[in-house]
Amino acid sequence: MTGTGYTDRFLDAAETREIVRAGLASLSLAGKRVLFIIPDGTRTMPMPELFRLFRETLAGKATALDFLVALGTHQPMTDAELTRLIGTPVVDGRAFESRIFNHDWADPATFVQIGEIPAAEIGALTGGRLAQTVAVSLNRRIFDYEQVIICGPVFPHEVVGFSGGNKYFFPGIAGAEIINFTHWLGALITNFDVIGAGYTPVRAVIDRAAAMVTVPTACFALVVTHAGLAGLYFGSAREAWQRASELSAQRHIVWLDEPVRQVLSVMPPMYADVWTAGKGMYKMEPAVADGGEVIIYAPHITEVSYTHGALLEEIGYHCRDYFVAQPGRFAKYPGGVLAHSTHVKGIGSYDAATGIETPRVTVTLATGISAERCRRINLGYRDPASIDVAAWTGREREGILVVPRAGEMLYRLKPR
């Protein structure tokens, strides 16, 4: 285990280079086929710098130096998007001698089943919330290599507590069954209780599945803010994630004295649909007063989800209790889609006798999605042209909070 991190400054270029050099040197990669698993464009991280350092250290030594983008179920990245991601021209999926692969989650031929977690073990790992056998499938491409290296940032996360580490396997390059299972498990616990909570039942399931991976695996876990690289750790996926999550808890959580009644989450362009921009709600929910409102402000967004939009148009956005009370009605829908729905809607209640759903917080879209579509999917609508961000800013005393570049910093209330 190597690496370092700071609560009050950032790593400089020399520190970063030395951690990368020492980490890779410890693996004796000369003559080996190496695959890096990296995030897509929805994560803030200095991927161009790391891509350059990996090449600087391993090019001409490793017999293969390739990269697999852990899309989960996000959209495949074009060559132009991959170029921006790694900071080097990508043409036909190649940069220099490296191949840059998109995880092809939509093609069943992508996957191989590497095992299953028995129902009894699932029951123990989830604290009795669920008890079913879960098949564990992964992108078969990793088995073409002699060393897999995860490289990605750690942030508070709505499904697993903190992102990173073995999450780059599950859901990053995983099959549908374990993706849907883990996301629904997180939804049952709720974003309110999971996000930023440390080691969670979902993380326990992911780590158990990762223990079935037979290819040697290591991990660079980063802690990144918009101002710089605060931490970089190298070791096993679990160890590096643990160190990074501890620092993330100090760098990525804003503690408020009082709940806010209205939030304007200004979403950056890296979030292209509500599926990804939902983080504007996830990261704010714990700090919003009962009856408050979160406005997801993203005029550039015109789609609910490029991948799952048709399903979300059918089911809409609802609190967890709405789905739990009607299991038969929603049995055919993927757990990952239901989880996204309830994470965006937030916690609330549902009265099965009256059919009345009462969310704790109102979620409003100020996007390029029409008022009619917002009504259809059970979210609020506000014309983004009616919002002057500057006029909203600086009104904390009124209980109004503007979050510029929302989606990665978690807001919570200080313990009383």
PEBEL-V951949 format. One line per field, one symbol per residue. phi: phi as a letter, one per 40 degrees, with the letter a starting at -180 (. if undefined). Layout:
phi=???
This chain:
phi=.ahaabcbabcccccccccccccccccfcdgbcbbcbbccccbcaccdccdccccdcbcgbccabbbbcccgbccdccdccccccbgbdbbfgbbfcccbccccccbdccbbcbiabcdccddcccggcbaacbcbbbdcdcccbcabbcaacbbdbccbhbcggccccbcdbcccccccccccdccccgddcccgcgcbdccccccccccccccdbbacbbbbbcciccaabbicdccccdcccccdcccbbbcbcbcbcabbccccccccacdccddccdcbdcbccdgcbbbccadccbbcaccbdccccccgbacdcccccbcccbcccccccccddccccgcabacccbgcbbccbcbbcbbccccccdcccgbcbaccccbbdccccgbdccgbbbbcfchbccbbcccc
